[in-house]
Amino acid sequence: AQNLSTLLGGMLRINPKPDPVTKLPYSIPIDNPFVNDKTAKPEIFAFGIRNPWRYSFSPDGKLLLADVGQDKYEEVNIIESGKNYGWSPMEGLHCFQSNCDPSKYESPIYEYGRTEGNSITGGYVYRGNEFPELKDHYVFGDFITGKIWAFALPKEKQKVDKIMALGKWNILISTFGQDESGEIFLSDYQTGKIFKIVKPKQ
């Protein structure tokens, strides 16, 4: 993921319009960060990512990505052009390799450890009407534990210091979805069922 000569470990950005010069079935946006770097793949938008599992855009255009950790930490990042998100020198906010320098890398806005979950599944910023208290909160879950959380999306890239636990269910959360009104759905890997997040009946 630290090697810009491979597409692995990166967030890629392409235009689906074919390129008549390279004969590729897509073209490269001219403002991609590494288009003029002969040692880098021009498709790369950001790098240093381990195992991104679901990304989405917030209503104000932030690119939010959940990255599954290796041993100890899961993380949520705001992805920006040309930035390095640390894998594999870093795992979350912590050195994964010895003698790493955290100041060289972009830090996640949120992380959680193995006492909370084992494999993050990224979600969406809530913009529905059923849960006014979740407005502008990023809703996400954990594949293994079935937990779902939310946090208020920071205005910039500040670290999240307050998390809202929404519950825990006996499901394997493989993905989230969002309808046109901003309500949130999720799928269970083990049954194939799709669920909508709703308020409990009184």
C-alpha positions in Angstrom: 0.0 0.0 0.0 3.1 2.3 0.2 4.1 1.4 -3.3 2.7 3.8 -5.9 3.7 1.6 -8.8 0.8 -0.8 -8.0 -2.9 -0.2 -7.8 -3.1 -2.4 -4.7 -3.7 -0.6 -1.4 -5.0 2.6 -3.0 -8.2 4.5 -3.6 -8.5 4.8 -7.3 -10.3 7.5 -9.3 -11.2 7.1 -12.9 -13.5 8.4 -15.6 -15.6 5.6 -17.1 -15.2 7.2 -20.6 -12.7 5.1 -22.6 -9.3 6.6 -23.5 -8.6 6.4 -27.2 -4.9 6.9 -26.7 -4.1 4.2 -24.1 -7.0 2.0 -25.3 -8.1 1.5 -21.7 -11.8 1.2 -21.1 -11.5 4.2 -18.8 -9.6 7.5 -18.8 -7.6 9.3 -16.0 -8.9 12.5 -14.6 -6.4 15.2 -15.3 -6.4 16.5 -11.7 -5.6 13.1 -10.2 -2.6 13.7 -7.8 0.0 11.4 -9.5 -0.7 11.9 -13.2 2.6 13.6 -13.7 4.6 11.1 -11.5 6.2 8.6 -13.8 6.8 6.2 -10.9 3.2 6.1 -9.8 0.0 4.7 -11.3 -2.1 7.7 -12.4 -5.3 6.0 -11.3 -4.3 6.4 -7.6 -6.2 9.1 -5.7 -5.0 8.2 -2.2 -2.9 5.4 -0.8 -1.8 3.6 2.4 -5.1 1.7 2.7 -5.2 -1.9 3.9 -8.7 -3.4 3.3 -11.3 -0.7 2.5 -14.7 -2.1 3.3 -17.4 0.3 2.0 -17.1 3.9 1.3 -19.6 6.7 0.8 -19.9 10.4 0.3 -21.3 12.7 2.9 -23.9 15.3 1.9 -21.2 18.0 1.9 -18.9 15.9 -0.3 -16.5 14.2 2.1 -15.3 10.8 1.0 -15.7 8.5 4.1 -13.9 5.1 4.1 -13.9 2.3 6.6 -10.6 0.4 6.6 -10.4 -3.1 8.2 -7.4 -3.6 10.4 -4.9 -6.4 10.6 -4.5 -7.3 14.3 -5.9 -4.6 16.7 -7.7 -1.6 15.2 -10.5 -0.7 12.8 -10.7 2.8 11.4 -12.7 5.4 9.6 -10.9 7.9 7.3 -11.8 11.0 5.4 -10.0 10.4 2.1 -8.4 13.4 0.3 -6.4 13.7 -2.9 -2.8 12.4 -2.7 -2.8 11.6 1.0 -1.1 8.6 2.6 -3.2 6.8 5.2 -0.4 4.8 6.8 -0.8 1.1 6.1 1.4 -0.8 6.8 3.6 1.3 8.9 0.5 2.3 10.8 -2.7 0.5 12.0 -5.2 3.1 13.0 -3.4 5.7 15.2 -0.7 3.2 16.2 2.6 2.0 14.8 2.2 -1.5 13.2 5.8 -1.6 12.2 8.7 -0.7 14.5 10.2 2.7 14.3 7.4 4.3 12.4 6.8 8.0 12.4 3.0 8.8 12.7 3.5 12.4 11.6 4.2 11.2 8.1 0.6 9.8 7.7 -3.0 10.9 7.7 -4.7 9.8 10.9 -8.2 8.3 11.0 -11.0 10.4 12.5 -12.1 7.3 14.5 -10.8 3.9 15.5 -11.9 1.1 17.7 -10.1 -1.9 19.1 -10.8 -5.7 19.2 -12.7 -5.3 22.5 -15.4 -3.6 20.5 -15.4 -5.5 17.2 -13.3 -7.3 14.6 -14.1 -6.1 11.1 -15.6 -2.7 10.3 -18.3 -2.2 7.7 -18.6 1.4 6.5 -22.0 3.1 6.2 -23.6 6.4 5.5 -24.2 9.9 6.9 -27.8 9.8 8.0 -30.0 12.4 6.3 -33.4 10.8 6.9 -36.4 11.9 9.0 -37.2 8.9 11.2 -34.3 9.6 13.6 -33.8 13.4 14.0 -31.1 12.7 16.7 -29.0 11.0 14.0 -29.0 13.8 11.5 -25.5 14.4 10.1 -24.2 11.3 12.0 -22.1 8.7 10.2 -23.8 5.3 10.8 -21.6 2.2 10.5 -21.2 -1.3 11.9 -19.0 -4.3 12.6 -19.3 -7.4 10.5 -18.4 -10.0 13.2 -20.2 -8.6 16.2 -23.3 -7.2 14.6 -22.9 -3.9 16.5 -24.0 -0.6 14.9 -22.7 2.8 16.0 -23.0 6.5 14.9 -21.0 9.6 15.5 -21.5 13.2 14.5 -19.4 13.9 11.4 -16.7 16.5 12.3 -16.6 19.7 10.3 -13.0 19.2 9.4 -10.8 16.2 10.2 -10.9 16.3 14.0 -10.8 13.1 15.9 -14.2 11.8 17.0 -14.4 11.7 20.8 -18.1 10.8 21.2 -19.7 7.7 19.9 -23.4 6.6 20.0 -24.1 2.8 20.3 -27.2 2.0 18.4 -27.4 -1.7 19.3 -26.1 -5.2 18.6 -27.8 -7.9 16.5 -27.1 -11.5 15.6 -26.2 -10.7 12.0 -23.1 -10.4 9.9 -23.3 -6.8 8.6 -21.7 -7.0 5.1 -23.0 -3.7 3.7 -25.2 -0.7 4.3 -27.5 1.1 1.9 -29.4 4.3 1.8 -32.7 5.2 0.1 -33.6 8.5 -1.6 -35.0 9.9 1.6 -31.8 9.2 3.5 -33.0 6.2 5.6 -30.5 3.4 6.1 -30.6 -0.3 5.3 -28.2 -3.1 5.9 -27.6 -6.7 4.7 -26.9 -9.9 6.7 -24.3 -12.0 5.0 -25.4 -15.3 6.6 -29.1 -15.1 5.6 -29.0 -12.7 2.6 -31.7 -10.6 4.2 -32.0 -6.9 3.9 -33.1 -4.9 7.0 -34.1 -1.3 7.4 -33.1 0.6 10.6 -36.4 1.7 12.2 -37.5 2.8 15.7 -38.7 0.0 18.0 -42.4 -0.4 18.3 -43.8 0.9 21.6 
